[in-house]
Amino acid sequence: MADFLNYPEGFLWGVATSSYQIEGAWNEDGKGMSIWDTFSHTKGKIADGSTGDVACDHYHRWQEDIALMKQMGVNAYRLSVSWPRVLPRGRGTVNPKGLDFYDELVDGLLEAGIAPFVTLYHWDLPQALQDIGGWTSRDVACYFADYTAALAHRLGDRVTHWATHNEPWVAAWLGYGWGEHAPGIRSAACALQVAHHLLLSHGMAVEVLRDLSNPEAQVGIVLNLANVHPASDRQEDLAASRRAEGFHNRWFLEPLFAGSYPQDMSEWYGAQLPEVRPGDMSCISRRVDFLGVNYYTRGIVKSNPEGGPLQLEHVRVEDSEHTEMGWEVYPQGLYELLVKVQQDYNPPALYVTENGAAFADEVTPDGKVQDDRRIAYLQNHLLQAHRAAQEGVPLKGYFAWSLLDNFEWAHGYTKRFGLVHVDFTTQRRIVKDSGWWYRRVIAENGVELQPV
Ligand code: FCB
């Protein structure tokens, strides 16, 4: 008999997705264009030249996808809403069919006994708002609050978990700082202003959700926190590692939980600092009910005066296992991160809102996907999450990224993260071995002690 480490009762076991990565139906039923439609339709932006026009066709196949989740036994589903499906121009008139889609999806989930965990923004900004400056414009934060109100009005009686943003660091830096994501802008000053407006819009949305949704509703935000290790204990490397950590983590955690930007990083950014108006910081630091943490890998950092504005570089550990993304597999980092965040910021609750791995899966002739490496990845991370929970981290749930293989942003369809395999030609779904393995974890409410 295997030994299981059990999670607390009521633990949420989920899978996560996002709208642009799975829905498809990019121009159906009144949906407006998003910046990801524009970006993926621009030549040279996506590795395999693909788009999210069809993706997993989830817009038409959501019932089948709920049935898959039911088969796996998940009790929560983290999804995101496409803002331009609900408000085609980002503001003004609501598209009733867009709202109906999410309304039916939420009802379908509840009927299946699956709690909807709704993210308001997972990067698909309405193109019409990009046309007025996107997140560099402060007005967009106000439109985000109005969009939140439209959703809360319609879904707030049934949705009990809301995340305002997914990974504002990625939206700001990959989208506006380095141009690797939509809208493809390259300016550090823009990225910092965008990060401020994302945080500001988060605070505004928290207030809207408190006013308009179920009083029981849990409201929070999802961050991609980096687990940074210095390459050595040389003074320069320690300082570089602290900068990397300030850049990725503290720049977001401190405004949210302490109401200020970190002093050391403000000095570092100097002239590029964003415009902050009186009252902004108290809006950003409104109390949240939870912090969602997305964790995939760690970073090892060493000082390098030539290494870009942060004067550092990342070191690759050759002996470690790496996923198809080139990310080091480092399960202990999840434990380290959860414990550190709790010690430093003490959020009332924590969720692992994304964790998973891309591997080059293959379908066997008898129609199976034997993804043992993914099972090992997930199991070892769950053991580390359990360890953190045992040490007092208020961990309330875990979401595997992802339910389905999907459109992995600038990598297109070349990276498969799903617990369910998708054939993008036929849209046939196959639950991978990892999906069946996860079903057992959920049924036992725990993870097998023996690391794989
Ligand atoms: C995260 C994103 C998610 C997915 C995973 C692999 O940064 O939130 O959409 O792309 O990475």
Boltz pocket constraint, residues with backbone or C-beta under 6 A from the ligand:
constraints:
  - pocket:
      binder: B
      contacts: [[A, 18], [A, 21], [A, 166], [A, 167], [A, 170], [A, 224], [A, 294], [A, 354], [A, 401], [A, 407], [A, 408], [A, 409], [A, 417]]
      max_distance: 6.0
